[in-house]
Amino acid sequence: MTQNEHSPGFGPVRVTLLDQAGAGGKHPVVTLAVRDTRLIVAAVLVVLALASGCAGQAEQRAAGPSRSAGSAGPETRTPAPAPATPAAVGADGSYRTGERQVTFTELARPGPAGQHLGQRALVTQIWYPRAHGPPGPFPLLLFAPGFLQCPGAYSHLLRAWASAGYVVAAVNFPRTNCHLGAEAYEADLVNQPRDMSYVLTRLLALSARPGDPFSGLLDPHEVGAAGQSDGGDTVAALAANTCCTDRRLKAVAVLSGAEWPPMPGRYFPGGVPPILFTQGSADTINPPWMSLQLYRADYAGARYYLDLFGASHLIPYEGTNPVERLVTRVTLAFFDRYVLSQADALETMTRAGNVTGTAALVSGGQPLPRSS
């Protein structure tokens, strides 16, 4: 189903619902027919019961006084079924997931360096937990793909986050996505942090609006972000550059990212949320020194560096393999700790990130182990 609408003060939004009802569901017309039949039967039974009750009362009056209320036996009631207990948020595989696609149209605006930008269509892929009870609110994770990448390439990682109880919204950037080929324009990266903030604002507005498919889905106080490669550069600026800082973020994961030199602001001015930097030691596209530069410059808050021994640029984040599964566990524990404030998640994160011969996790500016 596709829905087109306009919101006051915003560009249009188009919602495509990709999830479908389970095979066991009944067609609404069939359900209605069953209900009508039951109502007829129930009405007949009520009439018969009333007639029987009246006859019984006449017999009691003829035979003598009825039993007093005090002599009646105890009333037997069938206990109401207990409500379904919602699954714990933060545990991988706790939820089945659904998927939706939303296109937000960002109206013309100035860019961070004062340049004029026309309308920007922000196609956003959303993975979300399918709850048995009330649909939310759930924490939200924004995701920024790398240059010439689209969210589908990271679907295993993003779906794992959603199965743990997070709503995951991944943005296809209008000038750097996987469909553009030679027409992609990497310099547009300076405009992507603002795109992320715009999508966040629109999603929270939809969640707050009654009757919307997203109504009540998101907790506005539990928001994190992650990005890979140029997407990592994007969320690094969103978290820690004065040009683009979004204070609504509680935690950020920079996956093989870097400082993007053309960004007009200053990095790490203070008040930065907790950040996890992950990096393959054999990455030749984003060499380790780029992630280390960010990690070492961040004195403002909690900071972690996940060193993936011998890993390349994409293997830790795309497809399914042992390194990608390790990254899934560490990032999920990181968000559990700093988005959901689960104190015990830090122990899980430390244990998952330190695997002999595979990975090491350091924090607070500690140096990397020599084996990396």
Phi, psi and omega in degrees: 000136178242135183236127177249135182202165176237138177249142180302128177082000181231165170284175182291159176229135177242125183249126175246120180270117183262343182277151181234159177293154179294159183297337183277356183289155179262147175295140183304323181293319178297316179300319180296319180298318178299318180295319179298317179298318180295324179296319179298313180299318181297321180295318178298317180296323179296316180298316180296321180295320179296318179296317179296321180296318179297318179297320180296320180296322180295320179295321181295320180295327180286324185275336181139184183295148178279170177296143177286160179299327183291336182268358180288149178289168181296144181282134180257125179237143175276119182298142178291142180297141180292142178295149180297134179280124181296145178294152180290134175280136179112348181257120181303131178085008181289335185231148161287156184239151172242173183219138177223156175235131182233137174247114175262138176254111179275124183291161181305141184202167171284147174278176184296338178259013178091358180287153180276133176242135175281189177301144180233121177273118184250092177285122188237121178268131186236125170254136185217154178286139176260102186274150175283328181259219179301137186279062177124189002281150179243156172292157183241135172240122172274146179226136179245114178289166178280180180296131183059030177239155175235163184303328183302331179296335182255017192300326180295316179295313184292322178292326177298318176298318180295323180292344177270358176108013176259143165275127184244120182243111183251129187262130168273108184288141191292338184238007181226011187278174189291345183272353191272334181059230183292346180276354180297146185230097188295332181297345178290354179306330181297339181266352186287326176302319178295324175302317181297316179296322179296315178299318178300314180300317182292319179296317179295325178293319178295320180295329182275354185264121179299142175086353179278150176304337179262004186303126177073008186283330192243144171265111184293348181262002180231083186230131174229177180211153176212157177199154183240138179059239176298332173292328173293321174299321182297311183283336174297318177291324180295328181269327197222011178244135184297341179292332198217009189302132176246109186287355180282348182278132178265338181197151183220137174247119179258108186260103182053053180248186184201172167285129179269110188306322181290350178302130189283348185266197181241137183274145173055059178279348185124157180069032182271140178288167174304137182230136172250123176255126176243145188202132172280132184288343179253019180285121179260349179274313172241088185302153183306328184299334180291315176292322179296326177301316178295312183301317183285334181277347186271097176256002192274334184204194177295132182219141183225151177229120178258112181265118182256106189294122175074007183276148180268199189282321187250332185308320183290351189232343183243149181074200177225121181202169184302322180290318178298320179294325176296315178299321177302313182295317183291313181296321180296317178296323177299312179292324176301320182289314192255344172266317182264353179061037176272105187298323183288349180292337180295321176296318177298317180297315180296317180294318182289331185271353179243096182234117184307126178080356185237314186201158174219141179243124177238165184213165172061025180089002177302145179288160178286150176294151183296334184290349181281000000 
